[in-house]
Amino acid sequence: MDEKNINISKSEEELLEIMENRSHITADQLHNLKEDEECLQACSDLAEIVIEMQKKQNMLAIDVRNEMADFHNKHSKNNRRKNTRMLLWASITGVAAAVVIILVLRAMMISSQPEIIQVFQANHVAQQVTLQVNDEKEVKPLKEVVESLSSSSTAQLSSKEIDYSRALLQTETKEVGKQRIQIHRLSIPRGETFKVVLSEGTEVFLNSDSRLAYPTIFKGKERVVSLEGEAYFKVTKDAEHPFIVKTGNIQVRVLGTEFNVRSYSPTDVRVTLITGKVAVSDTCGVHSVEMMPGQSAQLSSNGTFAVKEVDIESFLYWKEGFFYFDDVALVDMMKEIGRWYNIDIEFRNSKIMDLRMHFFANRHQDIFHLIELLNRMERIHAYFEAGKLIIE
C-alpha cells in the first residue's frame, strides 16, 4: 500500500518511531513527550486508530503510518471533543499497538518519579539498655532493675557492663544450689555496645541492637544462652559443662574459646571462630560442622553449612569501636551504619546498591563526619536530608 500524501506531526512521527524501536527509547525522548501537549493528543489519535485496527482481520499486516494518514483524512482537529482521549482509551483491549502506547505512557510517568529505596528504618522508641526478669511483661531500664534486686542475688553494674561473677564469688559454694535462678533478658539499643560477665566468668560483648537471654547462675550439665543480634564470646573453659549459644536456626557448642556470632536475621546467621574449636549445628541436630580458627560458617538454604576462611581481624573491629568493611556490598554496609546511628537509609539509585566497598571509620564520630568520609571515596554521593541518610 502506498503511504498517503498527508502531513503527520512531529509528535506523531516520534511516537511511531518509539513503537517501531521500543528497545531504544531514551530518557530524553520520554521526558520530551511527557511535556508535549501535542504528544498527548497524538496518543489519543493512535488510540482511535487502534480501535479501527481491531475491526480488521489481519492485524500484523496493517501499516500504522498509512492508518494514521487515513485518520487525518477522516477527522479534523476542530471536531475533536475534549474527552475523546478518555473514551477511546477505555475501548482498547488486547491489541499490540495499544499495549505499546500504554507502556510508553507508563514509562513516562515512572521516569518522572525519583527512585526511592529504603533499606533501613530508624526506631523512634527511646533507645536505652533494658532488662526483663524471668517472664515479666514489663521491660525496665537496666539500672532500675538492678537496684531493685536484693543485694545477695545477682550482679554489679557499671556504665557499660554488668557482672554476675562477683556476686557468685561472694557466695559460698554450698549456698549456690539453694539460690533461685532467674532468667535475664538484656537488650542493647542502637548506637551502643555493652559487656556482660556471666556467673562462671564468660565474657559477652554485645553489639548494637542485640539481645541476650541467660540465667543468673548456671546449673546442670550445660551453660545455655540465647542471642539475637551480634556478640563476641570469650568462654571460660569448663570441660564438664559445655557452653551453648542458641540463635536463629543454629546452635554453637564450645568448651572454652573465643568466637563471634552474628544473627540479626534468622536466615543469615554467621559464626566466626577466633581461637580454640567449636561445633556448629542446626537446631534439629541434623547438620553440623566443626570449625577451626579463622573460619566462618553460615547455614545455607539447603540446610548444610558453608564454611570459608576469613580475616578474623575484620570481626574484631566493631568491639573496639570501629566500622570495618572489606569487599562488602554497599547496601549491607549502609544497613550496618543505619543500625548504629538509628537512622533511615534511602537509596536514590538502585544500580549502586551492589557496589563492593572497602571502608573504615570510627563509630563514635557523628553522622556528618561519616558522610564526609563516604563522599571522599568519590564512588557515591551521600547527604543528610529530612532526618534521612540519602545515597545516590
N, C-alpha and C positions, 0 to 999 in steps of 0.2 A: 504494500500500500504506500502511495506517495504521501509524504508529510504535507499537511495542509499549509497553505501560504498565509499564515496568521502569526501575529506577534505574540510571543509568550514572554511574560515579565521576567525580570532578572531573578526575583524571589522564586518564581515557579521553576526556572531553569536550575536554580541551586537546589531546590527540593528534589527535582528529578535526578540531578546528579548524585545527591545523597542516596536516593533509593537505588540507583544503579551501582553505587560503590559504597555500600553500607559499612564495610570493614575499614574504610579510610576516613571516617568522619573525624574532623579535628575539633578541639575545644573552641577555637576561634569561630569556626562555622556555626556551632551550636549557639555561641553567645550572640553572634550577629543576627541569626534567625530569630532568637528569642526577643531581641529588641526591635525587630522589624514588623510594623503593623501590617505591611503588605504580605509578609510571610504568613501571618495568622489567617489572612483571607485566602491565601493560596492553599493552605491546608484544608480550608473549608471547600474550596473548589475541587481539590483532589479527592476529598471525601465523596463529593457528589458524583465524580467520575467513577469512583469505585462502585457506587450503587448501580450505575449504568452497566458496569462490567459484570456485576453479579447476574444480570439478565442474559448474558451471553454464555454460550456453552463451552467454548474453548478458552479458558481464562489465560493460559500460558501463551497463547498466540496473540494476545492483544498488545498493540503498540500504545504505550501510555502517552507518548508525546502527541500522536495523532488524536487520541481520545481527548487530550487537552485542547487541541485545536478545534475539534467538533464542539466541545463545551463552549468555547468562546463564541462560536458562530451562533449558538442557540441562546446564549444569555448575555445580557449587558449588565454592567455594574449598577446601573440605576434601578434595575429591577430586583436586586438582591435585598432580601429582608435582613434586618439586624440579627434575628435569631436563627438564621439559616444554619449556622455552624452547629448549634446545639442540636437541632432536629436531625441534621444529617449524620452527625456522629452517633446518635442513638440508633441509627439504622445499619451501622457497619458491623458485620459478623463474618468471621471465617474466611476473609479474603487476604491473600498475601500482601498486596499493595497497602491495604488498610493497616495491617499489622506493622508494616514498616513505618508508616506515618505515626502511628501511636507510639512506637518505640522511639522515634526521633523526638517527639514532644516530651516523652517521659525522660529521655536523656537530657533534654534541655532543662527540665525542671530540676533534675538531680544535680546537674552541673552547676546550677545557681546556688545550691546549698553547700555550706562548708562541711568538710568531713570531720566528724567528731566521734572519737572512740575513747570511752572511759575505761581505763584498765585497772584503776584502783580508786576506792571511795573512802573518804575520811569518816571516822566515827566521832560524832559530835557529843557523845556521852563523856562526862568528866573522866579524865584519864588519871588513875591513881592505882597503887598497889592495893589489892584487896585479898581477903582471906575468908573462906567459907569453912565452918567447922562441922564435921560429920554431914548429915543430910539437912541441915538447917536451910530454910529457903532464903533467909536474908544473907546477903553478901555485904560485909562491912570493910571499912578501911583497915589495913593490916595493924597499924599501931593501936587502934581502938580495940581490936580483938585480943591482941597480946596482953594489953594492960588489964583486960577483964579476966584473963585466965589466972588460975591460982599459981602462986609463986613456986610451988613444988612440982608443977606439972610439965611445963613444956619448953619454952625457948627464950633465948635472949635476942633482943632486936637492936640493930643499929640502922643507920640511914639507908644502906644498900645491902643489908644482909640480915638473915635470920638464922640463928644457930641453935639446933636441938641437942647437939652433942654435949654441951657444957652442963645442961640440966641433968643429962643421963650420968655424967661423970660424978655428979654430986649425990647421986642416988646409989645406995648400996646394992650390990648385985642381987641379993636375996629379996630386995624390995621391988625390983623391976617387974617380976612376974605378977605382982599384985596391982601394978598401975593399970589404969583404964586407958585403953588405946583409943585415940581419936584419929579420924581421917581429916587431914587438912588439904584444902584446895586453894592453892596460891595462884593469883592472876597478876601478870605483869602488863602494864599498859604499853601503848605505842610510845616510842621515844625514850624508853628506859630499859636498863638491864638490872638483874638482881641475882644475888647469890644465896643459896640455901645450903646449910650444912646439916645433913641428916643425922639421926641419933647415933649411928655407928661410925660417923666421921666422913662419909661420902660427900663430896662437894659437887653441887649442881649449879652451873652458871646459866641463868635463863635469859634468852634474848627477848627483844621487843615483841609484844603481842603474843605472849606464851602463857601456858597454864600447866601446873604440875600438881598432881594428887599423890599423897604419900601418908603413911602412918607416923604418928609422933614417936612411936617406938616399934622397931621390927621384932616380931615374934614368929616362931615357926621355922621351917626349913628354908624359906626363900625370902629375899628382900625385894618387894614388888612396888613399883611406882608407875604412874600413867602420865603421859606427856601429850600436849597439843602445842604446836609451835616449834621452837628450836631451843636446844640446850646442849651444853658441853658437860660431860660427866667425868669426874675423877673418882673412881670407885675404890673404896677401901677393900683391900684384899681379905677374903674370907673363903677358904676352900670348901667349908662345910655349909655355907649359906650363899648360893648363887644370887647375884643381883640381876633383876629383870626389869626392863623398860618396855611397857606396852604403849604402842602408838599407832594410830591408823589401822592398817591391816597386818602389822608385823609386831614381833617382839624380839628384843635383844637380850641375850643371856650371857653374863660375864661372871668371872670370879674376882677379878681385880684388874682394872685397866683404865685407859683414857680414850674416850670416843665422843663424836659429835652426832646428834640426831636432829634432823630437820624434817618437820611434819606439819607444815602449815595447811596442807591439803591431804585428805585421806588417800588420794590417788597418787600422791607424789611424796613418798617418804624415802629419805636417804640416810644411810648410816655410814659414817666415815671413821675408820679406826686410826687412832694416833699412836698408841703403844699397846703392847700385850696381844690378846687374842679374844675374839668374840664369836658367838654363834648367833646368826640371824635366821628367823623362821617366820612363816606366816602364822596367823593366829590359830589355824587349824592343825599346824604341825605337819602339813603335807610336804611343803618345800622348805629346805633350809640350806644354809651355806656357812662355812667357817671362813672368817676374814683374817687377813694378815695386815700389819701396819702399812699405811699408805694406800689402802684400798677403800673404795666407796661402793656400797651395794644399794640397789634400788629394786623394788618389786615390780616386775613387768606385768603387762596386761594379761599375759598368758599364765600368770601365777608363779613363774620362775624368777630367780634373782639374777639381775645383771650386775656383774662385778667388774670394776675397772680401776686402774692405777690413777691416783690423783696427786696433786701438790697439796700436802696436808697443811702447809702454811696458810693457804687461802681460806681454810676453815677455822683458823685461829684469830684472824684479824678482828672479827666482829666483837670477840671477847675483850679485845684490847681497845675498843672504841673507834674502829675504822670501817669504812666501806672498802671492800676489795673485790673487784670483778675482773676475771680473766677469761676472755673469749666467751662472754655471756651475752645472750640476746638482749637488745635494748629494752624490749618490753618487760623482761624479767628483772632487769636492773632497776627500771623505774618503779616496778611494784615494790621492790625492797626499799627503795628510797621513800615511796609513798607511805609504807608501813611505819618507817622510823619517824618521819615528820608528821604522820597522821594528816595527810593532805590528799585532795583529789588529784589524780593524774589523768590528763587527757592528751591523746594523740590527734593531731590535725592532718596527719599523713600516714596512712597505713603501710606504705611502702618501706618506711624506715624502721618499722617495729622489730624486724628480724635482723637488723644490723648487729654484727658481733662486736662487742665492746670490751675495752680494757680501761679500767677506771679505778682510781684510788683517792680517798678523801677522808678527812676527819669527821666523824659522825656528830661531833659536838659543836661544829660550826653551824651558823644559822642557814636557813634555806637560801638566802640571797647569795651567800658565799658559794654554796654548792652550785647554784645556777650559773654563776660566773665560771666555775671550773668546767661545767658541762659545755658551755659555749666556747671555751678555749680550745676544745678538741676540733672545732670547725667541721664537725660532721652533722650536727643537728643545731636547731635554734630552740633554746628553752627560755621561757619567760613566765612571770607570775602575773595572773590576771583573775580578778574577782574571787580570790581565795583558792585558785587552782594553779597547778603547775602544768603549763602547756608545752607540748613537744611537737615541733614541726621541722 
